[in-house]
Amino acid sequence: MADTTVATKAEQAAQRLLARHGVTQGPSPIMELADAEGITVVREPFRDDGVSGVLLREPDKTVILVNAANAPTRQRFTIAHEIGHFLLHDGAVYLDGRARVNFRDGLSSMATDHEEIEANTFAAALLMPARWVRVSFETVVRDSAIGSEDELADVLASQFGVSRQAMSFRLINLGLIASP
């Protein structure tokens, strides 16, 4: 279970970002939010398939590099994750001290590093704000013939532009479905 202090800080930062840019319903316009924050997003296939994204902060520009080989829903999550690093963390200094860099790789999703947990929580809250998910959840459950939690997650995932796995984790973390 995530540290509630981390979740609160990350969730609040995501809510502030959405409010600052007048976003009131999903799916979150992730590219527009990055642009509004002064971040350029570049999609390129990476040689290392284990890396999903990189946040590069130079004194005069900020760039998120996203692995174009990843599924579009993963790319959206990666961009949201890197925006989380941008807003919440300083980043490590690389490139002769001229830039700060954060990487998103296979270990990022394993929730072993405080900043990665926070960036993942931020991304989930930015793409799937709790209030929006709860309203959609209630509507889908009330108005649809849903046969399983996987089917429910699929329906909600398509509404929010995320993967079924991301939505399933969000539903579990919000207490709307039980963990397996």
N, C-alpha and C positions, 0 to 999 in steps of 0.2 A: 504494500500500500504506500502511496506517495506521501511524503511529509506535507501536512496540511498548510504549513507556513509557505512552503514552496508553491503548492497549488494555489493558495490565495494570492500570493504575489504575482505569479504568472497569469492566473485567470484575470486578476484586476488589470494587469497591463494590457491584456488582449481586449478586455471590455473598453478600456480607455482609448485604445487605437480605433476600434470600431466606432465609438461615439465621436471621436475627434474628426472622423471622416464621414459621419452621417450614415453609416451602414446599419440598417435596421432589420434586414432579413437576408436569408441565405439563398444561394451559396455565396460565401464571402468572396468579394472581388479581389483575390489575392494579388494579381498583377497590378491592379490600380492602387492597392494599398502600398505595395512596395514602391511604386513610382511616386506616390504622394509623400512617402517618407524619404525621398531622394535616393532610392536604391535602384540600380540598374540590374535587371535579371537577364542573364545570358544562358541559353540552353545549348549544351554541347555534349556529344558522347564522350564519356571518360574512358581512359585506358583501363583504369581500375574499376571494375564493376561493383566493388564493395563500397565505393564512395558515391553518395547520393547528391551531395552539395557542399559548397564551400562559400563562406562569407569572407570577403576580402575588403578590409577597410584601409584605404589610403587617405592621406590628409585631404585630398581634393575630390575623392569619390568613394562610393561604396558599391560593391558589386556582389551579387549572389550568382555563383556558377552552379547550374543544375544539370545533373546527368540526363541528357535527352533520351538515353536508352531506357530509362525508367518509365513505368506507366504514368499517364497524366495525373491520376489521383496521387501517386507517390510524389510526383514533381510538385503538386500543390502543397502537400504536407511538408516537403523539404523546404520550399520557399517560406512557408509559415514558420517552420522551425528556425530557419536562418534569420528571419525578421525578429523572432524571439531573442536570439543571440544578440542581434543588433541593438535591441532596446534594453536588454537585461544584463549583458556581460561586456567586459572590456575586450576579450579575445587575447590570444597569445601573440607575442611579437615575433614576426618572421621577416624574411627578406631584408636583411641588414638593418632592422629596426625601423624601416619606413612604413610598414603595414602591419595591421593586426588581422589574424586569420582564425576562423572557426571552421572545422570540418564536420560534416555529417557522414558517418559511415555505419557499417553493420553494428558496431558497438553502441552507437547512439540510441538504438531502440531497446537495448538491454537494461536500461535504467540503472547503470552502475556509477555514473558520475553526476554530481549535484547539478552542474550547469546543463548537462544533457537532459536530465529529468525535467528541469525547469523549462528548457526550450521545447521539449515534447509536450509538456503541459500547456505551455503558451500556444503551440500550434493547434492542439486539440480545441482549446478554448476559442481561438481565432476562427477556425474552420467550422466548429460545432459548438457555438455558445450554449451554455446549459439551458437558458430560458428558451431559446429557439428549439433545441432538441426536445425538451419536455413538451412544448406545445405540439410539435410535429408528431412526437410519440403518441400523445393522447389522441390526436386526430386520426392517425393511421390505425391505431388499435380500435378506436371507436367505429371508424367508417370502412374498414377493409376486412376481408376474410384472410387474415394472416395465419399461416399454418405452422410456423416455427420461428424461433428467435433469429435464425439465419435469414429467413425471408423478410422479417421485420428489419433486420440490419441492412439487407440489400435495398429495400424501399427507401429507408432513411438515408443511406449512403448516397443513393442517386440524387436525392433532394439537396444534399449538402456538398456534392462533388468530392467525396472522399471514398476510400476503399471500404469494403465490408468489414475488414479487420479493424480499421481505425474506428468505425462506427460501433462495432461490437465492444471494443475497449471503452469507448466513451459511455455507452449505455450501462456497462458494468460499473464504471467509476461514478456515474451519476445515481447508481442504485436502482436503475429502471429494469434491469434484468440481472439474474444471478450469474456469478462466474461459474464456468464449467467445473 
